[in-house]
Amino acid sequence: MNSPDAASATPAEHARTATRAPDPPGPEGAFHFGSLAEIRDNPMDFYVRISQKYGGIVRFFYGKKATYLVSEPDLIKELLIKHRERYVKNERYKELQRLIGEGLLLSEGEVWQRQRTSSMPAFRRERIHAQLPVIAQLVDERLDKWQAMVDSGEPFDTEPHFSEISQSLICDFILGTENRDLTEPILEVLRRLMTYWPTPPRTILGGYKLPSPKTVRELKGALADLDDCFYEAIRRARASNQEDGALGVLLQHEHESQGRYEDQELRDQLVTLYMAGFETSASVATWLFYRLSLQPQIRDRVYAEVASVLDGSPPDAETLPLLDLTKRSIQETMRLYPPAYNFSRIAVQDDVLGGYHIPKGAMVIVAPWATHRLTAYWPDPEGFDPDRFLPERNAKRPGMAYIPFGAGHRVCIGAGLATVQLTVTVARFCQRYRLDLEPAHHVRHVPGTVMRPENGMVMRVLSI
């Protein structure tokens, strides 16, 4: 395929093109706009179509700019591990940066390395397992509130309620028990932020609509209130020499390394961990119970396992590993609705990837949403089958055929925490309630910061 600007190339450029690696195959797209209309309509379905039609690496045009999709596991490994020094994190997340600052998600180089190193102890397995009683307690407190929906018998959108559970868990894990009184104020601020946060319209022209003065005021006020909450937690933690929570771990690293963090640095770290943590878990829990409601035979197996293993008790370090089908159901949900449904890198030099030319400055996209639907590794890819993750079936797939938390050196630091919190949430829920999809409710996925249902997830809840 030729670039739309190929006709204007100089003789020297044509000579260089003749000696370099070929361009990957891909769709021609429309004049001037390329594949922009299809991307704006539904980017995830577009990535699935082109990966299945053209292969493991595809070139398409985002407007007039050549862009690349990598979906084959071996090529993802080549991009993110073997050639990692040739690419950097994409810098296009300006709107997100206004919220989270320069935390782990967006930082690079030495700043990222320091943040990663100082945060790692908080996410060690033994530390997470020590929190199991607290996790179960917090989940139970939130699930108590679901009884009102049982009593009403009315259908309701479950996603905000799963979001409240995951927000309370991640807030406690990050800020520690000393700051538990800040959980509700932070939840209230997040509700305001989600109401007023700008989203791009899905039109071929794209861009952000100019917000109203009222929206700007509300957004600035919510951001200021969010800062107040996190700076208050930092102030308290410094005053008390706090040791628990990720905040305590960061301050401990500060003492050990004799390199004091600015309060702004700590704030950015904490907000990043908070935003990345709660949205992932809330999204997965919402989609899991949706899929279980569609396949009651699998739901019955999950509920039977929870009852047999736990006998009414919360999971602990001994029983948690025995919830095998429950964990495989979570894995299958993350295959179908991966939290990191796409991410991208920018080439800092010309590269050859899978035998194809990648020019300096090009954006290279990895879409787990597409990789998780490659039929070579996932037969009947839209079906919900937790048994795909039985050990004998896992052994037949390359590791990077399944990358719900990203891959490479920037794989999500909280993957283990999210899995434990989700398993406890699902188990405690199954001990108390059942969810059934409201028949008249149409479910359609839309990409946001995570993959979520466009019109919510309207369901009815029943007591067990």
C-alpha positions as CSV (number, residue, x, y, z in Angstrom):
1,M,0.0,0.0,0.0
2,N,1.3,3.5,-0.8
3,S,1.1,6.4,1.6
4,P,-1.3,9.2,0.4
5,D,1.9,11.4,0.1
6,A,3.9,8.9,-1.9
7,A,3.5,10.8,-5.1
8,S,5.3,13.9,-3.7
9,A,8.3,11.9,-2.5
10,T,11.7,13.1,-3.8
11,P,14.0,10.8,-5.8
12,A,16.3,10.4,-2.8
13,E,13.3,9.3,-0.7
14,H,12.3,6.8,-3.3
15,A,15.8,5.4,-3.3
16,R,15.7,5.0,0.5
17,T,12.3,3.3,0.3
18,A,13.6,0.8,-2.2
19,T,16.4,-0.4,0.1
20,R,14.5,-0.5,3.4
21,A,12.1,-3.1,4.7
22,P,8.6,-3.1,3.2
23,D,5.6,-1.5,4.7
24,P,3.1,-3.8,6.5
25,P,-0.2,-4.5,4.7
26,G,-3.4,-2.7,5.6
27,P,-6.5,-0.9,4.5
28,E,-6.3,2.0,2.0
29,G,-8.9,4.1,3.8
30,A,-10.6,7.2,2.5
31,F,-8.8,10.1,0.8
32,H,-7.4,12.5,3.4
33,F,-9.2,10.8,6.3
34,G,-7.7,7.3,6.0
35,S,-9.5,5.0,8.4
36,L,-10.6,7.7,10.7
37,A,-14.3,7.2,10.3
38,E,-14.1,3.5,11.2
39,I,-11.9,4.3,14.2
40,R,-14.3,7.0,15.5
41,D,-17.3,4.7,15.1
42,N,-15.8,1.8,17.0
43,P,-12.0,1.5,17.4
44,M,-12.0,-1.9,19.1
45,D,-14.1,-3.6,16.4
46,F,-11.9,-1.9,13.8
47,Y,-8.7,-3.3,15.3
48,V,-10.3,-6.8,15.4
49,R,-11.3,-6.6,11.7
50,I,-7.9,-5.5,10.4
51,S,-5.9,-7.8,12.6
52,Q,-7.9,-10.8,11.3
53,K,-7.8,-9.6,7.7
54,Y,-4.2,-8.4,7.3
55,G,-2.2,-10.3,10.0
56,G,-0.1,-9.7,13.0
57,I,1.1,-6.2,12.0
58,V,-1.0,-3.8,10.1
59,R,-0.5,-0.3,8.7
60,F,-3.5,2.0,8.5
61,F,-3.9,5.8,8.3
62,Y,-5.2,7.9,11.1
63,G,-6.1,10.8,8.9
64,K,-3.0,11.2,6.8
65,K,-0.6,9.8,9.4
66,A,0.6,6.2,9.1
67,T,-0.2,4.2,12.3
68,Y,0.6,0.6,13.1
69,L,-1.3,-2.1,14.9
70,V,0.6,-5.1,16.4
71,S,-1.6,-8.0,17.5
72,E,0.5,-11.2,17.1
73,P,2.0,-12.4,20.4
74,D,5.5,-12.9,19.1
75,L,5.5,-9.4,17.5
76,I,4.2,-7.9,20.7
77,K,7.1,-9.5,22.5
78,E,9.5,-8.1,19.9
79,L,8.0,-4.6,20.3
80,L,7.8,-4.4,24.1
81,I,10.8,-6.5,25.2
82,K,13.3,-7.0,22.5
83,H,13.0,-3.5,21.0
84,R,11.8,-1.7,24.1
85,E,14.6,0.9,23.9
86,R,13.4,2.0,20.5
87,Y,10.0,3.1,21.7
88,V,8.6,5.4,24.4
89,K,5.2,5.8,26.1
90,N,2.8,7.7,24.0
91,E,2.4,11.4,25.1
92,R,-1.1,12.0,23.8
93,Y,-2.8,11.6,27.2
94,K,-2.9,15.3,27.9
95,E,-6.5,15.3,29.3
96,L,-5.6,12.4,31.6
97,Q,-2.4,14.1,32.8
98,R,-4.4,17.1,34.1
99,L,-6.0,14.6,36.6
100,I,-3.2,12.2,37.6
101,G,-0.1,14.3,36.9
102,E,3.3,12.6,36.4
103,G,2.6,9.3,38.0
104,L,3.6,5.8,37.0
105,L,1.2,5.7,34.1
106,L,2.7,8.7,32.2
107,S,6.2,9.2,33.6
108,E,9.4,8.0,31.7
109,G,13.0,7.3,32.3
110,E,14.6,7.9,35.7
111,V,11.4,9.4,37.2
112,W,9.4,6.3,36.2
113,Q,12.2,4.0,37.5
114,R,12.2,5.7,40.9
115,Q,8.4,5.6,41.2
116,R,8.3,1.9,40.2
117,T,11.0,0.9,42.6
118,S,9.5,2.8,45.5
119,S,6.0,1.5,44.9
120,M,6.9,-2.2,44.4
121,P,7.0,-3.2,48.1
122,A,3.3,-2.2,48.6
123,F,2.3,-4.8,46.0
124,R,4.2,-7.8,47.3
125,R,2.1,-10.9,47.6
126,E,2.6,-11.3,51.4
127,R,1.6,-7.7,52.0
128,I,-1.6,-8.1,49.9
129,H,-2.5,-11.4,51.6
130,A,-2.1,-9.7,55.0
131,Q,-4.9,-7.4,53.9
132,L,-7.4,-10.1,53.1
133,P,-9.5,-9.6,56.3
134,V,-9.6,-5.9,55.7
135,I,-10.6,-6.4,52.0
136,A,-13.4,-8.8,53.0
137,Q,-14.6,-6.4,55.7
138,L,-14.8,-3.5,53.3
139,V,-16.5,-5.5,50.7
140,D,-19.1,-6.7,53.2
141,E,-19.8,-3.1,54.3
142,R,-20.6,-2.1,50.7
143,L,-22.6,-5.2,50.0
144,D,-24.8,-4.5,52.9
145,K,-26.1,-1.5,51.0
146,W,-27.3,-3.8,48.1
147,Q,-30.1,-5.2,50.3
148,A,-32.1,-2.0,49.6
149,M,-32.1,-2.9,45.9
150,V,-33.2,-6.5,46.8
151,D,-36.1,-5.1,48.8
152,S,-37.2,-2.7,46.1
153,G,-37.2,-5.4,43.4
154,E,-36.4,-2.8,40.8
155,P,-33.7,-3.1,38.1
156,F,-30.7,-0.7,38.6
157,D,-27.4,0.1,37.0
158,T,-24.9,-2.1,38.8
159,E,-21.7,-0.5,37.5
160,P,-21.6,2.5,40.0
161,H,-22.2,0.1,42.9
162,F,-19.2,-2.1,41.9
163,S,-17.3,1.1,41.4
164,E,-18.0,2.0,45.0
165,I,-16.7,-1.3,46.2
166,S,-13.5,-1.1,44.2
167,Q,-12.9,2.6,45.1
168,S,-13.2,1.8,48.9
169,L,-10.8,-1.1,48.5
170,I,-8.1,0.8,46.5
171,C,-8.5,3.9,48.7
172,D,-7.8,1.9,51.9
173,F,-4.9,0.1,50.3
174,I,-3.3,3.3,49.1
175,L,-3.9,5.7,51.9
176,G,-4.0,3.3,54.8
177,T,-6.5,2.8,57.7
178,E,-5.5,6.1,59.3
179,N,-7.1,7.9,56.3
180,R,-10.2,5.8,56.0
181,D,-12.4,8.9,56.8
182,L,-11.3,10.3,53.4
183,T,-12.8,7.5,51.4
184,E,-16.3,9.0,51.1
185,P,-15.1,12.5,50.3
186,I,-12.9,11.0,47.5
187,L,-15.8,9.0,46.2
188,E,-18.0,12.1,46.1
189,V,-15.3,14.0,44.2
190,L,-14.8,11.2,41.7
191,R,-18.5,11.2,40.9
192,R,-18.3,15.0,40.1
193,L,-15.2,14.5,38.0
194,M,-16.8,11.7,36.0
195,T,-19.8,14.0,35.4
196,Y,-17.9,16.9,34.0
197,W,-14.8,15.3,32.5
198,P,-14.6,16.1,28.7
199,T,-15.0,13.2,26.3
200,P,-14.3,13.4,22.6
201,P,-17.4,13.1,20.3
202,R,-17.3,10.1,17.9
203,T,-17.4,12.1,14.7
204,I,-14.9,11.9,11.8
205,L,-13.7,15.4,12.7
206,G,-13.0,14.4,16.3
207,G,-11.7,16.9,18.9
208,Y,-13.2,18.2,22.1
209,K,-16.3,20.4,22.3
210,L,-15.7,23.7,24.0
211,P,-17.1,23.1,27.6
212,S,-19.5,25.6,29.1
213,P,-18.2,28.1,31.8
214,K,-20.2,26.1,34.4
215,T,-18.6,22.9,33.4
216,V,-15.1,24.4,33.6
217,R,-15.9,25.8,37.1
218,E,-17.2,22.5,38.3
219,L,-14.3,20.6,36.9
220,K,-11.7,22.9,38.4
221,G,-13.5,22.7,41.8
222,A,-13.6,18.9,41.7
223,L,-9.9,18.8,40.9
224,A,-9.1,21.2,43.7
225,D,-11.2,19.1,46.2
226,L,-9.4,15.9,45.0
227,D,-6.1,17.5,45.7
228,D,-7.2,18.6,49.1
229,C,-8.1,15.0,50.0
230,F,-4.8,13.6,48.9
231,Y,-2.7,16.4,50.3
232,E,-4.5,16.0,53.7
233,A,-3.6,12.3,53.7
234,I,0.0,13.1,52.9
235,R,0.1,15.7,55.7
236,R,-1.2,13.2,58.2
237,A,1.1,10.5,57.1
238,R,4.2,12.6,57.5
239,A,3.1,13.8,60.9
240,S,2.4,10.3,62.2
241,N,5.3,8.5,60.4
242,Q,2.6,6.3,58.8
243,E,3.8,2.8,57.8
244,D,0.7,1.1,56.3
245,G,-0.8,1.6,52.9
246,A,1.1,2.5,49.7
247,L,1.5,6.0,51.1
248,G,3.4,4.5,54.1
249,V,5.5,2.4,51.8
250,L,6.5,5.5,49.7
251,L,7.4,7.5,52.8
252,Q,9.4,4.6,54.1
253,H,11.3,4.4,50.8
254,E,11.9,8.2,51.1
255,H,13.5,7.7,54.5
256,E,15.7,4.7,53.3
257,S,16.8,6.4,50.1
258,Q,17.3,9.8,51.8
259,G,15.6,11.3,48.8
260,R,12.6,13.3,49.9
261,Y,9.5,13.4,47.7
262,E,7.8,16.6,47.0
263,D,4.2,16.5,48.1
264,Q,3.2,17.0,44.4
265,E,5.2,13.8,43.5
266,L,3.4,11.8,46.2
267,R,0.1,13.2,45.1
268,D,0.7,12.2,41.5
269,Q,1.7,8.7,42.5
270,L,-1.3,8.2,44.8
271,V,-3.9,9.6,42.3
272,T,-2.4,7.4,39.5
273,L,-2.6,4.2,41.7
274,Y,-6.1,5.1,42.7
275,M,-7.5,5.9,39.3
276,A,-5.9,2.9,37.7
277,G,-6.9,0.6,40.5
278,F,-10.6,1.2,41.0
279,E,-11.7,1.5,37.3
280,T,-10.1,-1.9,36.4
281,S,-11.8,-3.8,39.2
282,A,-15.2,-2.2,38.8
283,S,-15.2,-2.8,35.1
284,V,-14.2,-6.5,35.4
285,A,-16.8,-7.2,38.1
286,T,-19.6,-5.5,36.1
287,W,-18.8,-7.5,33.0
288,L,-18.3,-10.8,34.9
289,F,-21.7,-10.8,36.5
290,Y,-23.2,-9.8,33.1
291,R,-21.6,-12.9,31.4
292,L,-22.6,-15.2,34.3
293,S,-26.2,-14.0,34.0
294,L,-26.1,-15.0,30.3
295,Q,-24.7,-18.5,31.1
296,P,-26.4,-19.8,34.2
297,Q,-24.8,-23.2,34.0
298,I,-21.4,-21.6,34.5
299,R,-22.8,-19.3,37.2
300,D,-24.1,-22.4,39.0
301,R,-20.6,-23.9,39.0
302,V,-19.0,-20.7,40.3
303,Y,-21.6,-20.4,43.1
304,A,-21.1,-24.1,44.0
305,E,-17.4,-23.7,44.2
306,V,-17.6,-20.6,46.5
307,A,-20.1,-22.4,48.8
308,S,-17.9,-25.6,48.9
309,V,-14.6,-23.9,49.4
310,L,-15.6,-21.1,51.8
311,D,-18.6,-22.5,53.7
312,G,-19.8,-19.0,54.4
313,S,-16.5,-17.7,55.5
314,P,-14.4,-14.9,53.8
315,P,-11.4,-16.1,51.7
316,D,-8.1,-16.2,53.5
317,A,-4.6,-17.1,52.4
318,E,-5.4,-20.8,52.5
319,T,-8.8,-20.8,50.8
320,L,-8.1,-18.1,48.2
321,P,-6.0,-20.3,45.9
322,L,-8.8,-23.0,46.0
323,L,-11.2,-20.7,44.2
324,D,-10.0,-22.0,40.9
325,L,-13.1,-21.7,38.7
326,T,-13.8,-18.3,40.2
327,K,-10.4,-17.0,39.2
328,R,-10.6,-18.5,35.8
329,S,-14.0,-16.8,35.3
330,I,-12.3,-13.5,36.2
331,Q,-9.5,-14.3,33.7
332,E,-12.0,-15.0,31.0
333,T,-13.8,-11.8,31.7
334,M,-10.5,-9.9,31.3
335,R,-9.9,-11.7,28.1
336,L,-13.2,-10.5,26.7
337,Y,-13.1,-7.1,28.3
338,P,-9.4,-6.3,29.0
339,P,-8.9,-3.3,31.3
340,A,-6.0,-2.1,29.2
341,Y,-7.9,-2.7,26.0
342,N,-5.3,-0.8,24.0
343,F,-2.1,1.1,24.6
344,S,0.6,2.6,22.3
345,R,4.2,3.4,21.9
346,I,6.0,6.0,19.8
347,A,9.1,5.0,17.7
348,V,12.1,7.1,18.7
349,Q,14.1,5.7,15.7
350,D,13.4,3.8,12.5
351,D,12.8,0.1,13.3
352,V,12.1,-3.2,11.6
353,L,9.4,-5.1,13.4
354,G,8.3,-8.5,12.1
355,G,10.2,-7.8,8.9
356,Y,8.3,-4.6,8.3
357,H,9.4,-0.9,8.4
358,I,8.3,1.3,11.3
359,P,9.4,4.9,10.7
360,K,10.7,7.2,13.5
361,G,7.8,9.1,15.1
362,A,5.2,6.5,14.2
363,M,2.5,5.4,16.7
364,V,2.4,1.7,17.3
365,I,-0.7,0.3,18.9
366,V,-1.1,-2.9,20.9
367,A,-4.8,-3.8,21.4
368,P,-5.3,-6.7,23.8
369,W,-9.0,-6.5,22.7
370,A,-7.9,-7.7,19.2
371,T,-5.1,-10.1,20.4
372,H,-7.6,-11.8,22.8
373,R,-9.8,-12.5,19.8
374,L,-7.3,-14.2,17.5
375,T,-8.9,-17.5,16.5
376,A,-5.5,-19.2,16.3
377,Y,-5.3,-19.0,20.1
378,W,-8.9,-18.4,21.1
379,P,-11.5,-20.6,19.3
380,D,-15.0,-19.1,19.5
381,P,-13.4,-15.8,20.7
382,E,-16.7,-14.1,21.7
383,G,-17.8,-17.1,23.8
384,F,-17.4,-17.1,27.6
385,D,-15.4,-20.2,28.6
386,P,-13.4,-20.1,31.8
387,D,-12.0,-23.5,31.0
388,R,-9.8,-21.9,28.4
389,F,-7.5,-21.1,31.4
390,L,-7.1,-24.7,32.6
391,P,-3.3,-25.4,32.9
392,E,-3.2,-27.8,30.0
393,R,-4.9,-25.3,27.6
394,N,-2.7,-22.4,28.9
395,A,0.4,-24.4,28.0
396,K,-0.6,-24.4,24.3
397,R,-0.6,-20.6,24.0
398,P,2.3,-18.1,23.8
399,G,2.4,-15.9,26.9
400,M,1.6,-12.7,25.1
401,A,-1.6,-14.1,23.7
402,Y,-3.2,-12.9,27.0
403,I,-2.1,-9.5,28.2
404,P,-5.1,-7.9,30.1
405,F,-2.7,-5.7,32.2
406,G,-0.3,-4.8,29.4
407,A,3.1,-6.4,28.9
408,G,6.8,-5.8,29.1
409,H,8.6,-3.7,31.7
410,R,5.6,-1.4,32.1
411,V,3.1,-4.2,32.9
412,C,0.6,-3.0,35.4
413,I,2.1,-2.9,38.9
414,G,-1.3,-3.6,40.5
415,A,-2.2,-6.7,38.6
416,G,-1.8,-9.0,41.6
417,L,-3.7,-6.7,43.9
418,A,-6.6,-6.3,41.4
419,T,-6.9,-10.1,41.0
420,V,-7.0,-10.7,44.8
421,Q,-9.5,-7.8,45.4
422,L,-11.7,-9.1,42.5
423,T,-11.6,-12.7,43.8
424,V,-12.7,-11.6,47.3
425,T,-15.4,-9.3,45.9
426,V,-16.8,-12.0,43.6
427,A,-16.7,-14.6,46.3
428,R,-18.4,-12.5,48.9
429,F,-21.0,-11.4,46.4
430,C,-21.8,-15.0,45.5
431,Q,-22.3,-15.8,49.1
432,R,-25.1,-13.3,49.4
433,Y,-26.7,-12.3,46.0
434,R,-27.4,-13.2,42.4
435,L,-27.7,-10.8,39.5
436,D,-29.9,-11.2,36.4
437,L,-29.7,-8.9,33.4
438,E,-32.9,-6.9,32.8
439,P,-34.2,-8.5,29.5
440,A,-35.1,-5.1,27.9
441,H,-31.7,-3.6,28.5
442,H,-29.4,-3.5,25.5
443,V,-25.7,-4.0,26.3
444,R,-23.0,-2.4,24.1
445,H,-19.4,-1.9,25.0
446,V,-17.7,1.5,24.5
447,P,-14.1,2.5,25.1
448,G,-13.3,5.0,27.8
449,T,-10.4,4.9,30.2
450,V,-11.6,1.3,30.6
451,M,-14.1,-0.7,28.5
452,R,-17.6,-0.1,29.9
453,P,-21.2,-0.6,28.9
454,E,-22.5,2.3,27.0
455,N,-25.8,2.6,28.9
456,G,-24.8,1.1,32.1
457,M,-25.5,-2.5,33.2
458,V,-29.1,-2.7,34.3
459,M,-29.8,-5.8,36.3
460,R,-32.0,-7.2,39.2
461,V,-30.4,-8.4,42.4
462,L,-31.8,-11.3,44.4
463,S,-30.8,-12.6,47.8
464,I,-29.3,-16.2,47.9
